[in-house]
Amino acid sequence: VQLQASGGGLVQAEGSLRLSCAASGIIFSIHAMGWYRQAPGKQRELVAAITSGGMTNYADSVKGRFTISRDNAKNTVYLQMNSLKPEDTAVYYCAAEFGSRNYWGQGTQVTVSS
């Protein structure tokens, strides 16, 4: 199983980034997908998640600014991040979940400068 995250980088405050996570080795369409982040010295936290049926939920801190979506034909989940803030700086990870099975990708660094 591979979850390949990409799209991170350095952006100024109020800017935008789009993260992508391409999955292989799983039946993507039946998995719930999520984006998590971990800032230095902090615990990993859920940012956004999308079920196999397309239902979404977001951390309060990103509601209205971030959008998670999925393309089952491309086995890819996206995180569109708008109006970025310095406090969004973290390593972002994608994850896939089905029942008791959880898979994690490598992280992608997002740095937001003020």
N, C-alpha and C positions, 0 to 999 in steps of 0.2 A: 504494500500500500504506500502510495506517495501522495503527499499534499504539497504542491509547489506554490508558495506564495511569492508574489512580486508586486511592484508598484510603489514601494516605499521610497522615501527620499527626504530631502530638506525643502521646506516650504515656509514662506512668511505667514504670519498670522492673517487670518481671513482668507487664506488661499484654499485650494482644493487638491485632493489627491484621490486616485481610484486604485484600490487594491484588488488584485485578482488572486484566486487560488484554484489551480487546476488539479483535479484529483485523478488518480489512476489506481487500478487494482481493487476498486470497490464498485458496487452497483450504486452509482452516484445518486440516482433518482430516489432511492428509498431512504437515504441518509438525511438526517437533520444536519445542517451546517451552521457553524458559528465562527465569529471573529472574537478573539480575546486580545487583551493587551497587558503588558507588564512594564511599568515604569521602574526606574532604578529605586531600590529600597522599598518597593511596594509589592503587594500580592497581585497575582494575575487576576484579571477581572473580565467578566463577559461584557462585550461591547454591543454585539447584535447577534441574533440568531434567526434562522429561517427553517421551518419544518419542510418535510418532503412535500407537503401540500401547499407550501407557499406562505404560511402564516409567519409573521415576523414579530420580534420583540426587541426592545432596545434598552440599554442603560439610560437612566434619567439624564445623565450628563451629556448624552449625544442625541437625544430625541430632537427631531426637527433639523438636525444638521447632517446626520449620517443616514444612508440608505443601504440596506443589504438586499441583494437580489441573486438569483441563480439562473443558470442556463443549463438545463439538463442535457441538451443536445451537445454541449461543449464540455460537460462535466466540470463546470466552473462556477464558483461563487464569487461575488463581487462585493466590495464595500466602497461606496461613493461617500467621500468625506468632504463636506463643504464647511465654510466658516471655521476653519481650523483655529485652535487656540494653543498657546504654549503648553497648557496642561494636557493636551492630547499627545504630547511627545511620549513615545513608548515603543517597545518592540511589539508588533502585531502578529498574532498567530491565527491560523485557521484550524478548525477542527471539524471532524465528521463523527456523527454519533448514530448508532443503530442498536437499539436495545442496550445491552451491557457493553457493547463494543465502542471504544473511542479511539480515534486516530488523530494524531497531531502533525502539523507541518512544521517546517523550520520557520523562524520568525523573519519579519521584514521590518527594518527600522523606519520609523516615522519621526522626524524632528521638525518641530514648528518653532520658528524664531519670532521673537517679539519685535 
